[in-house]
Amino acid sequence: GNPYFTTDTASALRAAELKCHELIKATQVDGVYSADPKTDARATRFERLTHDEAIRLDLKVMDTAAFALAREAKLTIAVFSIAEPGMLGAVLRGNGRATHVVP
């Protein structure tokens, strides 16, 4: 680990260092939402958005530093639910339910 780095920022940094094309983020929800879908019934899910949009909208699925590192490294981020059986494999094959945050 690195001091003062969240796991999201550390993941984005490592993915950039390894020259990865995509960062896979498994979380408790099935993508990126406009607000916390567990507490806000009006939250809407994004299918796709840019790093700049995620930063501007202050979306809380990842911290701003992680989004900025991913943007600079031109990394796509796939955000999906780890709770859904088989979803990791589906996302890796390109057909899983996920939000894609793109450069």
C-alpha positions as CSV (number, residue, x, y, z in Angstrom):
1,G,0.0,0.0,0.0
2,N,0.9,3.6,-0.3
3,P,0.2,6.1,2.5
4,Y,-2.8,8.5,1.8
5,F,-3.9,6.4,-1.1
6,T,-7.3,4.7,-1.2
7,T,-7.6,1.2,-2.6
8,D,-9.3,2.8,-5.7
9,T,-6.4,5.2,-6.2
10,A,-3.8,2.5,-5.7
11,S,-5.6,0.3,-8.2
12,A,-5.7,3.0,-10.8
13,L,-2.0,3.8,-10.2
14,R,-1.0,0.1,-10.6
15,A,-3.2,-0.3,-13.7
16,A,-1.5,2.8,-15.2
17,E,2.0,1.5,-14.3
18,L,1.2,-1.9,-15.9
19,K,-0.2,-0.1,-19.0
20,C,-3.6,-1.9,-18.6
21,H,-6.5,-0.9,-20.9
22,E,-9.2,-1.4,-18.3
23,L,-9.7,-1.3,-14.6
24,I,-12.3,-3.6,-13.2
25,K,-14.1,-2.4,-10.0
26,A,-16.3,-4.9,-8.2
27,T,-18.6,-3.2,-5.8
28,Q,-22.0,-3.6,-4.0
29,V,-24.1,-2.1,-6.8
30,D,-24.4,-2.9,-10.5
31,G,-22.8,0.2,-11.8
32,V,-22.4,4.0,-11.3
33,Y,-25.4,5.9,-10.2
34,S,-26.2,9.6,-9.9
35,A,-26.7,9.1,-6.1
36,D,-26.5,6.1,-3.7
37,P,-29.3,3.8,-5.0
38,K,-29.6,2.3,-1.5
39,T,-30.7,5.6,0.0
40,D,-32.1,7.6,-2.9
41,A,-35.0,6.1,-4.9
42,R,-34.5,8.7,-7.6
43,A,-30.9,7.6,-8.3
44,T,-30.3,6.8,-12.0
45,R,-27.8,4.4,-13.4
46,F,-25.3,5.3,-16.0
47,E,-24.5,2.9,-18.8
48,R,-21.5,4.9,-19.9
49,L,-19.9,8.2,-18.9
50,T,-16.5,9.9,-19.1
51,H,-13.9,10.4,-16.3
52,D,-14.5,14.1,-16.6
53,E,-18.3,13.6,-16.1
54,A,-17.7,11.4,-13.1
55,I,-15.4,14.0,-11.5
56,R,-17.7,17.0,-12.4
57,L,-20.8,15.2,-11.0
58,D,-18.8,14.2,-7.8
59,L,-19.9,10.6,-8.2
60,K,-18.9,8.6,-5.1
61,V,-18.2,5.1,-6.6
62,M,-14.5,6.0,-6.7
63,D,-12.5,8.9,-5.3
64,T,-11.6,11.8,-7.5
65,A,-7.9,11.0,-7.5
66,A,-8.6,7.5,-8.9
67,F,-10.8,8.9,-11.7
68,A,-8.1,11.5,-12.5
69,L,-5.3,8.8,-12.6
70,A,-7.5,6.6,-14.8
71,R,-8.2,9.6,-17.1
72,E,-4.6,10.4,-17.5
73,A,-3.7,6.8,-18.2
74,K,-6.6,6.5,-20.7
75,L,-8.0,3.6,-18.6
76,T,-11.6,2.5,-19.1
77,I,-13.2,1.6,-15.7
78,A,-15.9,-1.2,-15.6
79,V,-18.0,-0.9,-12.4
80,F,-20.2,-3.9,-11.6
81,S,-21.8,-5.8,-8.7
82,I,-19.6,-8.5,-7.2
83,A,-22.8,-9.9,-5.5
84,E,-24.3,-11.1,-8.8
85,P,-23.1,-14.7,-9.5
86,G,-21.0,-15.0,-12.7
87,M,-20.8,-11.2,-13.2
88,L,-17.0,-11.0,-13.1
89,G,-16.6,-13.5,-16.0
90,A,-19.4,-11.8,-17.9
91,V,-17.8,-8.3,-17.5
92,L,-14.4,-9.8,-18.6
93,R,-16.1,-11.2,-21.7
94,G,-17.7,-7.9,-22.5
95,N,-21.4,-8.8,-21.9
96,G,-21.9,-8.2,-18.2
97,R,-24.1,-5.5,-16.7
98,A,-21.6,-2.7,-15.8
99,T,-21.1,1.0,-16.1
100,H,-18.1,1.9,-18.3
101,V,-16.3,5.1,-17.4
102,V,-14.2,6.0,-20.4
103,P,-11.5,8.6,-21.2
